[in-house]
Amino acid sequence: MMAQEKTSTTDFTKEITSRMGGETITYCYQCGTCASSCPVAKTTERYNPRQIIRLALLGLRQDVIAGDAIWLCASCYQCQERCPQKVEIADVIYALRNIAIREGNIPNIYAEFAAGITSEGRIVPISKFLEKKRADYGLPPLKPTGVEAVKKILSATGFDKIMFKKGESQ
Amino acid sequence: MTTYALFLGCTIPARQPHYELSARKALTKLGIELVDLENMTCCAPPPLQSIDLETSLAIAAYNICLAEEADLHIVTLCTGCFESLAMTNTLLKEKEELRERVNKILSKVGKEFKGNKEVRHYLQVLMKDVGVDQLKRSVVKPLNKLKVASFSGCHLLRPSALLRFDDPERPKIFDTLIEALGAKSIWYRNKLRCCGGLLRGYADDVALAIARDKIVNATEAGADCISTLCPFCFLTLDLGQMLIKSSYKEEYNMPIVHYAELLSLSLGVEPKELALDFHKVKIDRVLEKVG
């Protein structure tokens, strides 16, 4: 049992450190500078960056990637700025989110952003009302986006398949 | 004349014409020519980085490639766009292995990141290309009566290891540029703290509580307005006050004004040219003090 737990700890740590953004997680010595710098941790008990890192290093994979906490990072980077161990904490959170999304754990708002970039090359659509307002104020017409190039990039990295997986799991 | 490729991003053209208008007017007045390039896309900000970091780097790099091909440096208005693009530019310039990995993806769309252009936020253009002295000389309506709570937003400063904009704990550039217009940049509690904007849509109550803190702190410090650079901060604090009114039953009426708007006003642009109807919290008390 003990041996198995150890293996799973190593596996999840390896999974994180081999991902872009997750490389520095093992430097953490649990000082809590991140949590004390965090505007979200000051506001809600649902989020504590030090705890997320501890859970991850303990190998509690499901608790981390199926949970709500990783989605509460505001990406303000204050923790990362101040970490004495140079753990790139905000980037570690991105790595954890990237893993979670591959398992079909994608909050609706993120699915909406993904749909926007895939269909229009931008995450906020331009309404007819705004197009008219722009013209009224003398702003130049917007140039077309490179949406076709974006689609090819999404296909080259497998991003389009991540969203497909979400469709399957529903 | 200095020429830049203007990277507009998604939110400013779609939601905040007052930002785009004031920035275009002010920068043009100060001798900066802005070119709108075709095919630019979303910058791949945190919501997309959350889905896949590698894809986000490739999309940001694709946009930088467009500027490289046009032989222009990029200027951004949105601090979110600044972060995505400047971070990518630094990473790909300095990490060969990563550059090769991203260039392999970009080869599918006939692009190659070369790393010979800069990504600048427009405050850097004001500092470096215009200069504080020239800016001061260009002011025709000094904002002497105005007390401004500056709020740069997180992604102008952090992660500082990659953005290299200013000291992340004791930044000076934004305040210097506010004071160059004659206004007083005031200190307020937790000035550098996040507005919570990126939590909107996932945890609205948490986002609003963090935004409320910002409004309360600026109000207690006696600010006439909060000045922003980021369209998300603007939305979070401006629309946020409507939400605070319904959720907390509190009314602050704190005007949220993009720095580009203050800049335009001080350079003599008339308020009626600035699409000010896009502000939820009316900014009349700012206009009165501008005179």
Boltz contact constraints between the chains, C-beta under 6 A:
constraints:
  - contact:
      token1: [A, 20]
      token2: [B, 53]
      max_distance: 6.0
  - contact:
      token1: [A, 20]
      token2: [B, 54]
      max_distance: 6.0
  - contact:
      token1: [A, 21]
      token2: [B, 53]
      max_distance: 6.0
  - contact:
      token1: [A, 39]
      token2: [B, 193]
      max_distance: 6.0
  - contact:
      token1: [A, 39]
      token2: [B, 194]
      max_distance: 6.0
  - contact:
      token1: [A, 39]
      token2: [B, 210]
      max_distance: 6.0
  - contact:
      token1: [A, 43]
      token2: [B, 206]
      max_distance: 6.0
  - contact:
      token1: [A, 43]
      token2: [B, 209]
      max_distance: 6.0
  - contact:
      token1: [A, 43]
      token2: [B, 210]
      max_distance: 6.0
  - contact:
      token1: [A, 44]
      token2: [B, 206]
      max_distance: 6.0
  - contact:
      token1: [A, 71]
      token2: [B, 202]
      max_distance: 6.0
  - contact:
      token1: [A, 72]
      token2: [B, 203]
      max_distance: 6.0
  - contact:
      token1: [A, 74]
      token2: [B, 194]
      max_distance: 6.0
  - contact:
      token1: [A, 74]
      token2: [B, 196]
      max_distance: 6.0
  - contact:
      token1: [A, 74]
      token2: [B, 198]
      max_distance: 6.0
  - contact:
      token1: [A, 74]
      token2: [B, 199]
      max_distance: 6.0
  - contact:
      token1: [A, 75]
      token2: [B, 46]
      max_distance: 6.0
  - contact:
      token1: [A, 75]
      token2: [B, 198]
      max_distance: 6.0
  - contact:
      token1: [A, 76]
      token2: [B, 154]
      max_distance: 6.0
  - contact:
      token1: [A, 76]
      token2: [B, 194]
      max_distance: 6.0
  - contact:
      token1: [A, 77]
      token2: [B, 158]
      max_distance: 6.0
  - contact:
      token1: [A, 77]
      token2: [B, 159]
      max_distance: 6.0
  - contact:
      token1: [A, 80]
      token2: [B, 159]
      max_distance: 6.0
  - contact:
      token1: [A, 81]
      token2: [B, 158]
      max_distance: 6.0
  - contact:
      token1: [A, 81]
      token2: [B, 168]
      max_distance: 6.0
  - contact:
      token1: [A, 94]
      token2: [B, 49]
      max_distance: 6.0
  - contact:
      token1: [A, 94]
      token2: [B, 50]
      max_distance: 6.0
  - contact:
      token1: [A, 94]
      token2: [B, 53]
      max_distance: 6.0
  - contact:
      token1: [A, 97]
      token2: [B, 50]
      max_distance: 6.0
  - contact:
      token1: [A, 98]
      token2: [B, 52]
      max_distance: 6.0
  - contact:
      token1: [A, 101]
      token2: [B, 51]
      max_distance: 6.0
  - contact:
      token1: [A, 107]
      token2: [B, 202]
      max_distance: 6.0
  - contact:
      token1: [A, 109]
      token2: [B, 201]
      max_distance: 6.0
  - contact:
      token1: [A, 109]
      token2: [B, 202]
      max_distance: 6.0
  - contact:
      token1: [A, 110]
      token2: [B, 47]
      max_distance: 6.0
  - contact:
      token1: [A, 113]
      token2: [B, 47]
      max_distance: 6.0
  - contact:
      token1: [A, 114]
      token2: [B, 51]
      max_distance: 6.0
  - contact:
      token1: [A, 117]
      token2: [B, 42]
      max_distance: 6.0
  - contact:
      token1: [A, 121]
      token2: [B, 41]
      max_distance: 6.0
  - contact:
      token1: [A, 122]
      token2: [B, 10]
      max_distance: 6.0
  - contact:
      token1: [A, 122]
      token2: [B, 42]
      max_distance: 6.0
  - contact:
      token1: [A, 123]
      token2: [B, 10]
      max_distance: 6.0
  - contact:
      token1: [A, 123]
      token2: [B, 42]
      max_distance: 6.0
  - contact:
      token1: [A, 124]
      token2: [B, 10]
      max_distance: 6.0
  - contact:
      token1: [A, 124]
      token2: [B, 11]
      max_distance: 6.0
  - contact:
      token1: [A, 124]
      token2: [B, 14]
      max_distance: 6.0
  - contact:
      token1: [A, 126]
      token2: [B, 14]
      max_distance: 6.0
  - contact:
      token1: [A, 130]
      token2: [B, 14]
      max_distance: 6.0
  - contact:
      token1: [A, 133]
      token2: [B, 17]
      max_distance: 6.0
  - contact:
      token1: [A, 134]
      token2: [B, 17]
      max_distance: 6.0
  - contact:
      token1: [A, 137]
      token2: [B, 17]
      max_distance: 6.0
  - contact:
      token1: [A, 137]
      token2: [B, 21]
      max_distance: 6.0
  - contact:
      token1: [A, 137]
      token2: [B, 275]
      max_distance: 6.0
  - contact:
      token1: [A, 142]
      token2: [B, 13]
      max_distance: 6.0
  - contact:
      token1: [A, 143]
      token2: [B, 36]
      max_distance: 6.0
  - contact:
      token1: [A, 143]
      token2: [B, 38]
      max_distance: 6.0
  - contact:
      token1: [A, 145]
      token2: [B, 41]
      max_distance: 6.0
  - contact:
      token1: [A, 146]
      token2: [B, 39]
      max_distance: 6.0
  - contact:
      token1: [A, 146]
      token2: [B, 41]
      max_distance: 6.0
  - contact:
      token1: [A, 149]
      token2: [B, 109]
      max_distance: 6.0
  - contact:
      token1: [A, 150]
      token2: [B, 41]
      max_distance: 6.0
  - contact:
      token1: [A, 152]
      token2: [B, 108]
      max_distance: 6.0
  - contact:
      token1: [A, 152]
      token2: [B, 109]
      max_distance: 6.0
  - contact:
      token1: [A, 153]
      token2: [B, 58]
      max_distance: 6.0
  - contact:
      token1: [A, 153]
      token2: [B, 59]
      max_distance: 6.0
  - contact:
      token1: [A, 156]
      token2: [B, 105]
      max_distance: 6.0
  - contact:
      token1: [A, 156]
      token2: [B, 108]
      max_distance: 6.0
  - contact:
      token1: [A, 157]
      token2: [B, 54]
      max_distance: 6.0
  - contact:
      token1: [A, 157]
      token2: [B, 55]
      max_distance: 6.0
  - contact:
      token1: [A, 159]
      token2: [B, 52]
      max_distance: 6.0
  - contact:
      token1: [A, 159]
      token2: [B, 55]
      max_distance: 6.0
